[in-house]
Amino acid sequence: MADTSGTATADVIKDPKQEDGVRRRDFINIAAVSAAGVGTIGIVYPLVSQMAPSADVLADSTTDVDVSAIEPGQSIKAIFRKQPLFVKRLTPAEIAEANATPLSDLRDAESLADRTRPGHEDILVTMGVCTHLGCVPLGAAEGENKGEYDGYFCPCHGSHYDVAGRIRKGPAPTNLEVPEYEFISDTVIAVG
């Protein structure tokens, strides 16, 4: 029967190698992209994973300190990230002295409450590193020179800190740093 609409019809000839599903070219493209993806992961993963901190760095990232044996007025030294850490239990007289100091008298104005944790105002945790040039101040051990303000004294350049670790005299620009820490129990703090 002839087509009367004036349009020619073409018979579609099917390639016997082409099936209704995935053609060979599609399979080759998928395989090539998959191989490239696996190769990229094989190259990028070692580069990214070598930037992760090593086990010794992760071990130094936090330090637990038991404060139960510290008597009022006593300090201990610990190590946090390979630097000295001072933990001091303040006496009621030292707390009163620190709270009585007007903030306007301080170079780096911070109250004792800013430097301690609520409920544990008698525990002061500071880094044992002078903020001037990084020397280790005296005053954490028994019999050491505590400076004019009965806190810490840096023998390198003469910075004097009060009982709350706040700079009072000398070239240090800021207070002794208070690291991030939290009480994980009533007697143990986790620093870091």
Contact map, one row per residue, 1 for C-alpha under 8 A:
111000000000000000000000000000000000000000000000000000000000000000000000000000000000000000000000000000000000000000000000000000000000000000000000000000000000000000000000000000000000000000000000
111100000000000000000000000000000000000000000000000000000000000000000000000000000000000000000000000000000000000000000000000000000000000000000000000000000000000000000000000000000000000000000000
111111110000000000000000000000000000000000000000000000000000000000000000000000000000000000000000000000000000000000000000000000000000000000000000000000000000000000000000000000000000000000000000
011111100000000000000000000000000000000000000000000000000000000000000000000000000000000000000000000000000000000000000000000000000000000000000000000000000000000000000000000000000000000000000000
001111100000000000000000000000000000000000000000000000000000000000000000000000000000000000000000000000000000000000000000000000000000000000000000000000000000000000000000000000000000000000000000
001111110000000000000000000000000000000000000000000000000000000000000000000000000000000000000000000000000000000000000000000000000000000000000000000000000000000000000000000000000000000000000000
001111111000000000000000000000000000000000000000000000000000000000000000000000000000000000000000000000000000000000000000000000000000000000000000000000000000000000000000000000000000000000000000
001001111100000000000000000000000000000000000000000000000000000000000000000000000000000000000000000000000000000000000000000000000000000000000000000000000000000000000000000000000000000000000000
000000111110000000000000000000000000000000000000000000000000000000000000000000000000000000000000000000000000000000000000000000000000000000000000000000000000000000000000000000000000000000000000
000000011111000000000000000000000000000000000000000000000000000000000000000000000000000000000000000000000000000000000000000000000000000000000000000000000000000000000000000000000000000000000000
000000001111100000000000000000000000000000000000000000000000000000000000000000000000000000000000000000000000000000000000000000000000000000000000000000000000000000000000000000000000000000000000
000000000111110000000000000000000000000000000000000000000000000000000000000000000000000000000000000000000000000000000000000000000000000000000000000000000000000000000000000000000000000000000000
000000000011111000000000000000000000000000000000000000000000000000000000000000000000000000000000000000000000000000000000000000000000000000000000000000000000000000000000000000000000000000000000
000000000001111101000000000000000000000000000000000000000000000000000000000000000000000000000000000000000000000000000000000000000000000000000000000000000000000000000000000000000000000000000000
000000000000111111000000000000000000000000000000000000000000000000000000000000000000000000000000000000000000000000000000000000000000000000000000000000000000000000000000000000000000000000000000
000000000000011111100000000000000000000000000000000000000000000000000000000000000000000000000000000000000000000000000000000000000000000000000000000000000000000000000000000000000000000000000000
000000000000001111100000000000000000000000000000000000000000000000000000000000000000000000000000000000000000000000000000000000000000000000000000000000000000000000000000000000000000000000000000
000000000000011111110011000000000000000000000000000000000000000000000000000000000000000000000000000000000000000000000000000000000000000000000000000000000000000000000000000000000000000000000000
000000000000000111111110000000000000000000000000000000000000000000000000000000000000000000000000000000000000000000000000000000000000000000000000000000000000000000000000000000000000000000000000
000000000000000001111110000000000000000000000000000000000000000000000000000000000000000000000000000000000000000000000000000000000000000000000000000000000000000000000000000000000000000000000000
000000000000000000111110000000000000000000000000000000000000000000000000000000000000000000000000000000000000000000000000000000000000000000000000000000000000000000000000000000000000000000000000
000000000000000000111111011000000000000000000000000000000000000000000000000000000000000000000000000000000000000000000000000000000000000000000000000000000000000000000000000000000000000000000000
000000000000000001111111111000000000000000000000000000000000000000000000000000000000000000000000000000000000000000000000000000000000000000000000000000000000000000000000000000000000000000000000
000000000000000001000111111100000000000000000000000000000000000000000000000000000000000000000000000000000000000000000000000000000000000000000000000000000000000000000000000000000000000000000000
000000000000000000000011111110000000000000000000000000000000000000000000000000000000000000000000000000000000000000000000000000000000000000000000000000000000000000000000000000000000000000000000
000000000000000000000111111111000000000000000000000000000000000000000000000000000000000000000000000000000000000000000000000000000000000000000000000000000000000000000000000000000000000000000000
000000000000000000000111111111100000000000000000000000000000000000000000000000000000000000000000000000000000000000000000000000000000000000000000000000000000000000000000000000000000000000000000
000000000000000000000001111111110000000000000000000000000000000000000000000000000000000000000000000000000000000000000000000000000000000000000000000000000000000000000000000000000000000000000000
000000000000000000000000111111111000000000000000000000000000000000000000000000000000000000000000000000000000000000000000000000000000000000000000000000000000000000000000000000000000000000000000
000000000000000000000000011111111100000000000000000000000000000000000000000000000000000000000000000000000000000000000000000000000000000000000000000000000000000000000000000000000000000000000000
000000000000000000000000001111111110000000000000000000000000000000000000000000000000000000000000000000000000000000000000000000000000000000000000000000000000000000000000000000000000000000000000
000000000000000000000000000111111111000000000000000000000000000000000000000000000000000000000000000000000000000000000000000000000000000000000000000000000000000000000000000000000000000000000000
000000000000000000000000000011111111100000000000000000000000000000000000000000000000000000000000000000000000000000000000000000000000000000000000000000000000000000000000000000000000000000000000
000000000000000000000000000001111111110000000000000000000000000000000000000000000000000000000000000000000000000000000000000000000000000000000000000000000000000000000000000000000000000000000000
000000000000000000000000000000111111111000000000000000000000000000000000000000000000000000000000000000000000000000000000000000000000000000000000000000000000000000000000000000000000000000000000
000000000000000000000000000000011111111100000000000000000000000000000000000000000000000000000000000000000000000000000000000000000000000000000000000000000000000000000000000000000000000000000000
000000000000000000000000000000001111111110000000000000000000000000000000000000000000000000000000000000000000000000000000000000000000000000000000000000000000000000000000000000000000000000000000
000000000000000000000000000000000111111111000000000000000000000000000000000000000000000000000000000000000000000000000000000000000000000000000000000000000000000000000000000000000000000000000000
000000000000000000000000000000000011111111100000000000000000000000000000000000000000000000000000000000000000000000000000000000000000000000000000000000000000000000000000000000000000000000000000
000000000000000000000000000000000001111111110000000000000000000000000000000000000000000000000000000000000000000000000000000000000000000000000000000000000000000000000000000000000000000000000000
000000000000000000000000000000000000111111111000000000000000000000000000000000000000000000000000000000000000000000000000000000000000000000000000000000000000000000000000000000000000000000000000
000000000000000000000000000000000000011111111100000000000000000000000000000000000000000000000000000000000000000000000000000000000000000000000000000000000000000000000000000000000000000000000000
000000000000000000000000000000000000001111111110000000000000000000000000000000000000000000000000000000000000000000000000000000000000000000000000000000000000000000000000000000000000000000000000
000000000000000000000000000000000000000111111111000000000000000000000000000000000000000000000000000000000000000000000000000000000000000000000000000000000000000000000000000000000000000000000000
000000000000000000000000000000000000000011111111100000000000000000000000000000000000000000000000000000000000000000000000000000000000000000000000000000000000000000000000000000000000000000000000
000000000000000000000000000000000000000001111111110000000000000000000000000000000000000000000000000000000000000000000000000000000000000000000000000000000000000000000000000000000000000000000000
000000000000000000000000000000000000000000111111111000000000000000000000000000000000000000000000000000000000000000000000000000000000000000000000000000000000000000000000000000000000000000000000
000000000000000000000000000000000000000000011111111100000000000000000000000000000000000000000000000000000000000000000000000000000000000000000000000000000000000000000000000000000000000000000000
000000000000000000000000000000000000000000001111111100000000000000000000000000000000000000000000000000000000000000000000000000000000000000000000000000000000000000000000000000000000000000000000
000000000000000000000000000000000000000000000111111110000000000000000000000000000000000000000000000000000000000000000000000000000000000000000000000000000000000000000000000000000000000000000000
000000000000000000000000000000000000000000000011111110000000000000000000000000000000000000000000000000000000000000000000000000000000000000000000000000000000000000000000000000000000000000000000
000000000000000000000000000000000000000000000001111111000000000000000000000000000000000000000000000000000000000000000000000000000000000000000000000000000000000000000000000000000000000000000000
000000000000000000000000000000000000000000000000011111101100000000000000000000000000000000000000000000000000000000000000000000000000000000000000000000000000000000000000000000000000000000000000
000000000000000000000000000000000000000000000000000111111100000000000000000000000000000000000000000000000000000000000000000000000000000000000000000000000000000000000000000000000000000000000000
000000000000000000000000000000000000000000000000000011111110000000000000000000000000000000000000000000000000000000000000000000000000000000000000000000000000000000000000000000000000000000000000
000000000000000000000000000000000000000000000000000001111111000000000000000000000000000000000000000000000000000000000000000000000000000000000000000000000000000000000000000000000000000000000000
000000000000000000000000000000000000000000000000000011111111100000000000000000000000000000000000000000000000000000000000000000000000000000000000000000000000000000000000000000000000000000000000
000000000000000000000000000000000000000000000000000011111111110000000000000000000000000000000000000000000000000000000000000000000000000000000000000000000000000000000000000000000000000000000000
000000000000000000000000000000000000000000000000000000111111110000000000000000000000000000000000000000000000000000000000000000000000000000000000000000000000000000000000000000000000000000000000
000000000000000000000000000000000000000000000000000000011111111000000000000000011100000000000000000000000000000000000000000000000000000000000000000000000000000000000000000000000000000000000000
000000000000000000000000000000000000000000000000000000001111111000000000000000011000000000000000000000000000000000000000000000000000000000000000000000000000000000000000000000000000000000000001
000000000000000000000000000000000000000000000000000000000111111100000000000000011000000000000000000000000000000000000000000000000000000000000000000000000000000000000000000000000000000000000111
000000000000000000000000000000000000000000000000000000000001111110000000000000110000000000000000000000000000000000000000000000000000000000000000000000000000000000000000000000000000000000000111
000000000000000000000000000000000000000000000000000000000000011111000000000000000000000000000000000000000000000000000000000000000000000000000000000000000000000000000000000000000000000000011110
000000000000000000000000000000000000000000000000000000000000001111100000000001000000000000000000000000000000000000000000000000000000000000000000000000000000000000000000000000000000000000011110
000000000000000000000000000000000000000000000000000000000000000111111000000000000000000000000000000000000000000000000000000000000000000000000000000000000000000000000000000000000000000000111000
000000000000000000000000000000000000000000000000000000000000000011111100000000000000001000000000000000000000000000000000000000000000000000000000000000000000000000000000000000000000000000111000
000000000000000000000000000000000000000000000000000000000000000001111100000000000000000000000000000000000000000000000000000000000000000000000000000000000000000000000000000000000000000000110000
000000000000000000000000000000000000000000000000000000000000000001111110000000000000000000000000000000000000000000000000000000000000000000000000000000000000000000000000000000000000000000000000
000000000000000000000000000000000000000000000000000000000000000000111111011100000000000110000000000000000000000000000000000000000000000000000000000000000000000000000000000000000000000000000000
000000000000000000000000000000000000000000000000000000000000000000001111110000000000000010000000000000000000000000000000000000000000000000000000000000000000000000000000000000000000000000000000
000000000000000000000000000000000000000000000000000000000000000000000111110000000000000011100000000000000000000000000000000000000000000000000000000000000000000000000000000000000000000000000000
000000000000000000000000000000000000000000000000000000000000000000000011111000000000000111100000000000000000000000000000000000000000000000000000000000000000000000000000000000000000000000000000
000000000000000000000000000000000000000000000000000000000000000000000111111100000000000111000000000000000000000000000000000000000000000000010100000000000000000000000000000000000000000000000000
000000000000000000000000000000000000000000000000000000000000000000000100111110000000011110000000000000000000000000000000000000000000000000011000000000000000000000000000000000000000000000000000
000000000000000000000000000000000000000000000000000000000000000000000100011111000000011100000000000000000000000000000000000000000000000000011000000000000000000000000000000000000000000000000000
000000000000000000000000000000000000000000000000000000000000000000000000001111100001111000000000000000000000000000000000000000000000000000011000000000000000000000000000000000000000000000000000
000000000000000000000000000000000000000000000000000000000000000010000000000111110001111000000000000000000000000000000000000000000000000000000000000000000000000000000000000000000000000000000000
000000000000000000000000000000000000000000000000000000000000001000000000000011111111100000000000000000000000000000000000000000000000000000000000000000000000000000000000000000000000000000000000
000000000000000000000000000000000000000000000000000000000001111000000000000001111111100000000000000000000000000000000000000000000000000000000000000000000000000000000000000000000000000000000010
000000000000000000000000000000000000000000000000000000000001110000000000000000111110000000000000000000000000000000000000000000000000000000000000000000000000000000000000000000000000000000000000
000000000000000000000000000000000000000000000000000000000001000000000000000000111111000000000000000000000000000000000000000000000000000000000000000000000000000000000000000000000000000000000000
000000000000000000000000000000000000000000000000000000000000000000000000000000111111100000000000000000000000000000000000000000111000000000000000000000000000000000000000000000000000000000000000
000000000000000000000000000000000000000000000000000000000000000000000000000011110111110000000000000000000000000000000000000000111000000100000000000000000000000000000000000000000000000000000000
000000000000000000000000000000000000000000000000000000000000000000000000000011110011111000000000000000000000000000000000000011110000000000000000000000000000000000000000000000000000000000000000
000000000000000000000000000000000000000000000000000000000000000000000000001111000001111100000000000000000000000000000000000111110000000000010000000000000000000000000000000000000000000000000000
000000000000000000000000000000000000000000000000000000000000000000100000001111000000111110000000000000000000000000000000001111000000000000000000000000000000000000000000000000000000000000000000
000000000000000000000000000000000000000000000000000000000000000000000100111100000000011111000000000000000000000000000000011110000000000000010000000000000000000000000000000000000000000000000000
000000000000000000000000000000000000000000000000000000000000000000000111111000000000001111100000000000000000000000000000011100000000000000000000000000000000000000000000000000000000000000000000
000000000000000000000000000000000000000000000000000000000000000000000001110000000000000111111110000000000000000000000000011100000000000000000000000000000000000000100000000000000000000000000000
000000000000000000000000000000000000000000000000000000000000000000000001100000000000000011111110000000000000000000000000010000000000000000000000000000000000000000000000000000000000000000000000
000000000000000000000000000000000000000000000000000000000000000000000000000000000000000001111111000000000000000000000000010000000000000000000000000000000000000000000000000000000000000000000000
000000000000000000000000000000000000000000000000000000000000000000000000000000000000000001111111100000000000000000000000000000000000000000000000000000000000000000000000000000000000000000000000
000000000000000000000000000000000000000000000000000000000000000000000000000000000000000001111111110000000000000000000000000000000000000000000000000000000000000000100000000000000000000000000000
000000000000000000000000000000000000000000000000000000000000000000000000000000000000000001111111111000000000000100000000010000000000000000000000000000000000000000000000000000000000000000000000
000000000000000000000000000000000000000000000000000000000000000000000000000000000000000000011111111100000000000000000000000000000000000000000000000000000000000000000000000000000000000000000000
000000000000000000000000000000000000000000000000000000000000000000000000000000000000000000001111111110000000000000000000000000000000000000000000000000000000000000000000000000000000000000000000
000000000000000000000000000000000000000000000000000000000000000000000000000000000000000000000111111110000000001100000000000000000000000000000000000000000000000001110000000000000000000000000000
000000000000000000000000000000000000000000000000000000000000000000000000000000000000000000000011111111000000001100000000000000000000000000000000000000000000000000000000000000000000000000000000
000000000000000000000000000000000000000000000000000000000000000000000000000000000000000000000001111111000000000000000000000000000000000000000000000000000000000000000000000000000000000000000000
000000000000000000000000000000000000000000000000000000000000000000000000000000000000000000000000111111101000000000000000000000000000000000000000000000000000000000000000000000000000000000000000
000000000000000000000000000000000000000000000000000000000000000000000000000000000000000000000000001111111100000000000000000000000000000000000000000000000000000000000000000000000000000000000000
000000000000000000000000000000000000000000000000000000000000000000000000000000000000000000000000000011111100111000000000000000000000000000000000000000000000000000000000000000000000000000000000
000000000000000000000000000000000000000000000000000000000000000000000000000000000000000000000000000001111110100000000000000000000000000000000000000000000000000000000000000000000000000000000000
000000000000000000000000000000000000000000000000000000000000000000000000000000000000000000000000000011111110100000000000000000000000000000000000000000000000000000000000000000000000000000000000
000000000000000000000000000000000000000000000000000000000000000000000000000000000000000000000000000001111111110000000000000000000000000000000000000000000000000000000111000000000000000000000000
000000000000000000000000000000000000000000000000000000000000000000000000000000000000000000000000000000011111100000000000000000000000000000000000000000000000000000000011000011000000000000000000
000000000000000000000000000000000000000000000000000000000000000000000000000000000000000000000000000000000111110000000000000000000000000000000000000000000000000000000110000011100000000000000000
000000000000000000000000000000000000000000000000000000000000000000000000000000000000000000000000000000111111111000000000000000000000000000000000000000000000000000000000000000000000000000000000
000000000000000000000000000000000000000000000000000000000000000000000000000000000000000000000000000000100101111101100000000000000000000000000000000000000000000000000100000000000000000000000000
000000000000000000000000000000000000000000000000000000000000000000000000000000000000000000000000011000100000111111100000000000000000000000000000000000000000000000000000000000000000000000000000
000000000000000000000000000000000000000000000000000000000000000000000000000000000000000000000010011000000000011111110000100000000000000000000000000000000000000000010000000000000000000000000000
000000000000000000000000000000000000000000000000000000000000000000000000000000000000000000000000000000000000001111111100100000000000000000000000000000000000000000000000000000000000000000000000
000000000000000000000000000000000000000000000000000000000000000000000000000000000000000000000000000000000000011111111000000000000000000000000000000000000000000000000000000000000000000000000000
000000000000000000000000000000000000000000000000000000000000000000000000000000000000000000000000000000000000011111111000000110000000000000000000000000000000000000010000000000000100000000000000
000000000000000000000000000000000000000000000000000000000000000000000000000000000000000000000000000000000000000111111101111110000000000000000000000000000000000000000000000000000000000000000000
000000000000000000000000000000000000000000000000000000000000000000000000000000000000000000000000000000000000000011111111101000000000000000000000000000000000000000000000000000000000010000000000
000000000000000000000000000000000000000000000000000000000000000000000000000000000000000000000000000000000000000010011111100000000000000000000000000000000000000000000000000000000000000000000000
000000000000000000000000000000000000000000000000000000000000000000000000000000000000000000000000000000000000000000001111100000000000000000000000000000000000000000000000000000000000000000000000
000000000000000000000000000000000000000000000000000000000000000000000000000000000000000000000000000000000000000000011111111000000000000000000000000000000000000000000000000000000000000000000000
000000000000000000000000000000000000000000000000000000000000000000000000000000000000000000000000000000000000000110011111111100000000000000000000000000000000000000000000000000000000000000000000
000000000000000000000000000000000000000000000000000000000000000000000000000000000000000111110010000000000000000000010001111100000000000000000000000000000000000000000000000000000000000000000000
000000000000000000000000000000000000000000000000000000000000000000000000000000000000001111000000000000000000000000011001111110000000000000000000000000000000000000000000000000000000000000000000
000000000000000000000000000000000000000000000000000000000000000000000000000000000000011111000000000000000000000000110000111111000000000000000000000000000000000000010000000000000000000000000000
000000000000000000000000000000000000000000000000000000000000000000000000000000000000111100000000000000000000000000110000001111100000000000000000000000000000000000000000000000000110000000000000
000000000000000000000000000000000000000000000000000000000000000000000000000000000000111000000000000000000000000000000000000111110000000000000000000000000000000000001000000000011110000000000000
000000000000000000000000000000000000000000000000000000000000000000000000000000000011110000000000000000000000000000000000000011111000000000000000000000000000000000000000000000011110000000000000
000000000000000000000000000000000000000000000000000000000000000000000000000000000011110000000000000000000000000000000000000001111100000110000000000000000000000000000000000000010000000000000000
000000000000000000000000000000000000000000000000000000000000000000000000000000000011000000000000000000000000000000000000000000111110011110000000000000000000000000000000000000011000000000000000
000000000000000000000000000000000000000000000000000000000000000000000000000000000000000000000000000000000000000000000000000000011111111110000000000000000100001000000000000100010000000000000000
000000000000000000000000000000000000000000000000000000000000000000000000000000000000000000000000000000000000000000000000000000001111110000000000000000000000000000000000000111111000000000000000
000000000000000000000000000000000000000000000000000000000000000000000000000000000000000000000000000000000000000000000000000000000111111000000000000000000000000000000000001111000000000000000000
000000000000000000000000000000000000000000000000000000000000000000000000000000000000000000000000000000000000000000000000000000000111111000000000000000000000000000000000000100000000000000000000
000000000000000000000000000000000000000000000000000000000000000000000000000000000000000000000000000000000000000000000000000000001111111100000000000000000000000000000000000000000000000000000000
000000000000000000000000000000000000000000000000000000000000000000000000000000000000000000000000000000000000000000000000000000001101111110000000000000000101000000000000000000000000000000000000
000000000000000000000000000000000000000000000000000000000000000000000000000000000001000000000000000000000000000000000000000000011100011111000000000000000100000000000000000000000000000000000000
000000000000000000000000000000000000000000000000000000000000000000000000000000000000000000000000000000000000000000000000000000011100001111100000000000011110000000000000000000000000000000000000
000000000000000000000000000000000000000000000000000000000000000000000000000000000000000000000000000000000000000000000000000000000000000111111001110000011110000000000000000000000000000000000000
000000000000000000000000000000000000000000000000000000000000000000000000000000000000000000000000000000000000000000000000000000000000000011111111111000111000000000000000000000000000000000000000
000000000000000000000000000000000000000000000000000000000000000000000000011110000000010100000000000000000000000000000000000000000000000001111101000000010000000000000000000000000000000000000000
000000000000000000000000000000000000000000000000000000000000000000000000001110000000000000000000000000000000000000000000000000000000000001111111000000000000000000000000000000000000000000000000
000000000000000000000000000000000000000000000000000000000000000000000000010000000000000000000000000000000000000000000000000000000000000000111111000000000000000000000000000000000000000000000000
000000000000000000000000000000000000000000000000000000000000000000000000000000000000000000000000000000000000000000000000000000000000000000101111100000000000000000000000000000000000000000000000
000000000000000000000000000000000000000000000000000000000000000000000000000000000000000000000000000000000000000000000000000000000000000001111111110000000000000000000000000000000000000000000000
000000000000000000000000000000000000000000000000000000000000000000000000000000000000000000000000000000000000000000000000000000000000000001100011111000011000000000000000000000000000000000000000
000000000000000000000000000000000000000000000000000000000000000000000000000000000000000000000000000000000000000000000000000000000000000001100001111111111000000100000000000000000000000000000000
000000000000000000000000000000000000000000000000000000000000000000000000000000000000000000000000000000000000000000000000000000000000000000100000111111111000000110000000000000000000000000000000
000000000000000000000000000000000000000000000000000000000000000000000000000000000000000000000000000000000000000000000000000000000000000000000000011111100000000101000000000000000000000000000000
000000000000000000000000000000000000000000000000000000000000000000000000000000000000000000000000000000000000000000000000000000000000000000000000011111110000000111100001000000000000000000000000
000000000000000000000000000000000000000000000000000000000000000000000000000000000000000000000000000000000000000000000000000000000000000000000000011111110000000011100000000000000000000000000000
000000000000000000000000000000000000000000000000000000000000000000000000000000000000000000000000000000000000000000000000000000000000000000100000011111111000000111111000000000000000000000000000
000000000000000000000000000000000000000000000000000000000000000000000000000000000000000000000000000000000000000000000000000000000000000011110000111011111100000111101000000000000000000000000000
000000000000000000000000000000000000000000000000000000000000000000000000000000000000000000000000000000000000000000000000000000000000000011100000111000111110011110000000000000000000000000000000
000000000000000000000000000000000000000000000000000000000000000000000000000000000000000000000000000000000000000000000000000000000100001111000000000000011111111100000000000000000000000000000000
000000000000000000000000000000000000000000000000000000000000000000000000000000000000000000000000000000000000000000000000000000000000000011000000000000001111111000000000000000000000000000000000
000000000000000000000000000000000000000000000000000000000000000000000000000000000000000000000000000000000000000000000000000000000000001000000000000000000111110000000000000000000000000000000000
000000000000000000000000000000000000000000000000000000000000000000000000000000000000000000000000000000000000000000000000000000000000000000000000000000000111111000000000011000000000000000000000
000000000000000000000000000000000000000000000000000000000000000000000000000000000000000000000000000000000000000000000000000000000000000000000000000000001111111100000000111000000000000000000000
000000000000000000000000000000000000000000000000000000000000000000000000000000000000000000000000000000000000000000000000000000000100000000000000000000001110111110000011111100000000000000000000
000000000000000000000000000000000000000000000000000000000000000000000000000000000000000000000000000000000000000000000000000000000000000000000000011110111100011111000011110000000000000000000000
000000000000000000000000000000000000000000000000000000000000000000000000000000000000000000000000000000000000000000000000000000000000000000000000001011111000001111111111100000100000000000000000
000000000000000000000000000000000000000000000000000000000000000000000000000000000000000000000000010000000000000000000000000000000000000000000000000111110000000111111111000000000000000000000000
000000000000000000000000000000000000000000000000000000000000000000000000000000000000000001000100010000000000000000000000000000000000000000000000000011110000000011111100000000000000000000000000
000000000000000000000000000000000000000000000000000000000000000000000000000000000000000000000000010000000000000100100000000100000000000000000000000000100000000011111100000000000000000000000000
000000000000000000000000000000000000000000000000000000000000000000000000000000000000000000000000000000000000000000000000000001000000000000000000000000110000000011111110000000110000000000000000
000000000000000000000000000000000000000000000000000000000000000000000000000000000000000000000000000000000101010000000000000000000000000000000000000000000000000011111111000001110000000000000000
000000000000000000000000000000000000000000000000000000000000000000000000000000000000000000000000000000000111000000000000000000000000000000000000000000000000001111001111110111110000000000000000
000000000000000000000000000000000000000000000000000000000000000000000000000000000000000000000000000000000110000000000000000000000000000000000000000010000000001111000111110000000000000000000000
000000000000000000000000000000000000000000000000000000000000000000000000000000000000000000000000000000000000000000000000000000000000000000000000000000000000011110000011111100000000000000000000
000000000000000000000000000000000000000000000000000000000000000000000000000000000000000000000000000000000000000000000000000000000000000000000000000000000000111100000011111100000000000000000000
000000000000000000000000000000000000000000000000000000000000000000000000000000000000000000000000000000000000000000000000000000000001000000000000000000000000111000000000111110000000000000000000
000000000000000000000000000000000000000000000000000000000000000000000000000000000000000000000000000000000000000000000000000000000111100000000000000000000000001000000010111111100000000000000000
000000000000000000000000000000000000000000000000000000000000000000000000000000000000000000000000000000000011000000000000000000000011000000000000000000000000000000000010001111100000000000000000
000000000000000000000000000000000000000000000000000000000000000000000000000000000000000000000000000000000011000000000000000000000011000000000000000000000000000000000110000111110000000000000000
000000000000000000000000000000000000000000000000000000000000000000000000000000000000000000000000000000000001000000000000000000000010000000000000000000000000000010001110000111111000000000000000
000000000000000000000000000000000000000000000000000000000000000000000000000000000000000000000000000000000000000000000000000001111110000000000000000000000000000000001110000001111100000000000000
000000000000000000000000000000000000000000000000000000000000000000000000000000000000000000000000000000000000000000000000000001101010000000000000000000000000000000000000000000111110000000000000
000000000000000000000000000000000000000000000000000000000000000000000000000000000000000000000000000000000000000000100000000011100000000000000000000000000000000000000000000000011111000000000000
000000000000000000000000000000000000000000000000000000000000000000000000000000000000000000000000000000000000000000000000000011100000000000000000000000000000000000000000000000001111100000000011
000000000000000000000000000000000000000000000000000000000000000000000000000000000000000000000000000000000000000000000000000000000000000000000000000000000000000000000000000000000111110000000011
000000000000000000000000000000000000000000000000000000000000000000000000000000000000000000000000000000000000000000000000000000000000000000000000000000000000000000000000000000000011111000001111
000000000000000000000000000000000000000000000000000000000000000000000000000000000000000000000000000000000000000000001000000000000000000000000000000000000000000000000000000000000001111100001110
000000000000000000000000000000000000000000000000000000000000000000000000000000000000000000000000000000000000000000000000000000000000000000000000000000000000000000000000000000000000111111111100
000000000000000000000000000000000000000000000000000000000000000000000000000000000000000000000000000000000000000000000000000000000000000000000000000000000000000000000000000000000000011111111100
000000000000000000000000000000000000000000000000000000000000000000000000000000000000000000000000000000000000000000000000000000000000000000000000000000000000000000000000000000000000001111111000
000000000000000000000000000000000000000000000000000000000000000000000000000000000000000000000000000000000000000000000000000000000000000000000000000000000000000000000000000000000000001111110000
000000000000000000000000000000000000000000000000000000000000000001110000000000000000000000000000000000000000000000000000000000000000000000000000000000000000000000000000000000000000001111111000
000000000000000000000000000000000000000000000000000000000000000111110000000000000000000000000000000000000000000000000000000000000000000000000000000000000000000000000000000000000000001111111100
000000000000000000000000000000000000000000000000000000000000000111100000000000000000000000000000000000000000000000000000000000000000000000000000000000000000000000000000000000000000111110111110
000000000000000000000000000000000000000000000000000000000000011110000000000000000000000000000000000000000000000000000000000000000000000000000000000000000000000000000000000000000000111100011111
000000000000000000000000000000000000000000000000000000000000011110000000000000010000000000000000000000000000000000000000000000000000000000000000000000000000000000000000000000000011110000001111
000000000000000000000000000000000000000000000000000000000000111000000000000000000000000000000000000000000000000000000000000000000000000000000000000000000000000000000000000000000011100000000111
